[in-house]
């Protein structure tokens, strides 16, 4: 621990074949597995990025004139990535949704039409 490396204690569950062993043997194996200490090693990918950071040259800042075009390019690139992730409906599902919307519009249209005729009748015949 004095070396500055992080350490991890890993506890291992007793296996099914260990269940048939004596209680003293189970306790000894549990103590042994609990005391195993392994230092955390950085992964290859992490090491590669650390090396790349050291080797990479600092990025040049673009001219202020090009910033809107760069932002627009990022926008289109990110939009295209999002479109590739969309799960598009099947042809049948598209037709079902289209017919549902048409029926909904017809029902609402009939309701508005009846409400309009009812309010006209109420104003002309009852109030006036």
Buried (B, 14 or more C-beta within 10 A) or exposed (E): EEEEEEEEEEEEEEEEEBEEBEEEEBEEBBEEBEEEEEEEEEEEEEEEEEEEEEEEEEEEEEEEEEEEEEEEEEEEEEEEEEEEEEEEEEEEEEEEEEEEEEEEEEEEEEEEEEEEEEEEEEEEEEEE
